[in-house]
Amino acid sequence: MSIRRPSLGTVLGVVSLVVAMSGTAVAVTTAQSGDSLIIQRTLSGNRLRLDTVTGSEVKESSLGTVPKATLAQTLPKLVWHDLTLTNGWIPASARIPGWAIDAQGLVHLRGEIGNHTSVGQAIATIPAPGAPQETIYLTSIAQGWTHGSVTITATGQMFAEDNQGGQAAAAFTSLDGLTYSPN
């Protein structure tokens, strides 16, 4: 039996197939990341990955206006009103207790209060524009970082309470950061 020689076409086909397969294997094993192939500072913005640009690469004049930024600049400043403290309650720091209503109608409280003799008695009365429609309970901080609460009734009367019989709240209660909707 004699072995037949392959035709030129068969030889070229096999060689092409071997080269093509080895070329792909070589390409896969020697691939580099784009970060090492591209010269720094040579790409345009549409060639970058999202959320990868930091502050020094940003041309500020290209940013435009932030939506509603002008609204934030035109909002009126809060007009603070001092709370008229009652039943012997006094300011517990230099931050005079007060209240204000913002442009959205939210009531904000500020300051610190204290009184060692008026446990369970009203602190102050918030006037009608700031009084809630029904009794609300706000979480606060009392003396010694004790969990406390400020209760405001529908008539605007404010009370300080805590989980230790009122003694910690009477010594010191922070109103800072307390915000509520009167509606």
C-alpha positions, 0 to 999 in steps of 0.5 A, spaced: 500 500 500 502 506 498 501 513 502 499 518 498 502 525 498 497 531 501 496 536 496 498 543 496 492 546 498 491 541 504 498 543 506 497 550 506 490 549 510 493 545 515 499 550 516 494 556 516 490 552 521 496 551 526 498 558 525 491 561 527 490 557 533 497 559 536 496 566 534 490 566 538 493 562 544 499 567 544 495 573 544 491 571 550 497 569 554 501 576 552 495 581 553 496 587 557 491 592 560 489 598 557 492 602 562 499 600 560 498 600 553 496 607 553 500 613 554 498 618 560 493 624 558 492 622 551 485 619 551 478 624 550 473 623 555 468 619 551 474 613 552 474 613 559 471 608 564 465 612 568 466 614 575 474 614 574 476 621 573 478 625 579 478 632 581 485 634 578 483 632 571 476 636 571 476 642 567 471 646 572 469 651 566 466 645 562 461 643 568 456 647 567 451 649 573 448 644 578 441 643 577 437 647 583 443 651 585 440 658 584 434 655 588 439 654 594 442 660 594 435 664 594 432 660 600 431 665 605 435 664 611 432 661 618 429 666 622 430 664 629 425 666 635 428 665 642 423 660 646 420 663 652 422 658 658 417 657 663 417 653 670 424 655 672 428 652 665 434 655 663 439 655 657 444 650 659 449 653 655 451 659 651 446 657 645 440 660 647 434 655 646 430 657 639 425 655 634 425 657 626 420 655 620 424 653 614 421 655 607 418 648 606 414 649 613 419 644 617 420 647 624 427 647 627 429 647 634 436 649 637 440 650 644 440 646 650 436 647 656 436 645 664 433 645 670 434 641 676 427 642 680 422 642 674 422 635 673 415 633 668 414 641 668 413 644 661 419 647 658 416 652 654 410 653 649 412 654 641 407 659 638 401 657 633 405 657 627 410 652 630 405 648 634 404 641 631 397 639 630 397 633 635 402 631 640 409 629 637 415 625 641 422 627 638 428 623 640 434 627 644 440 627 648 439 628 656 445 629 661 450 623 660 448 622 653 442 618 656 437 617 651 431 622 652 425 625 648 422 632 647 414 632 647 410 637 644 403 637 645 398 640 640 398 647 644 405 647 643 407 646 650 414 642 650 416 637 655 423 634 656 423 626 659 428 621 659 428 613 661 431 615 668 425 618 671 426 625 668 432 627 672 437 627 666 433 631 662 432 636 667 439 637 668 441 637 661 437 636 654 439 638 647 434 641 642 439 641 637 437 638 630 430 636 632 426 638 626 418 636 625 413 638 621 407 641 624 402 638 620 
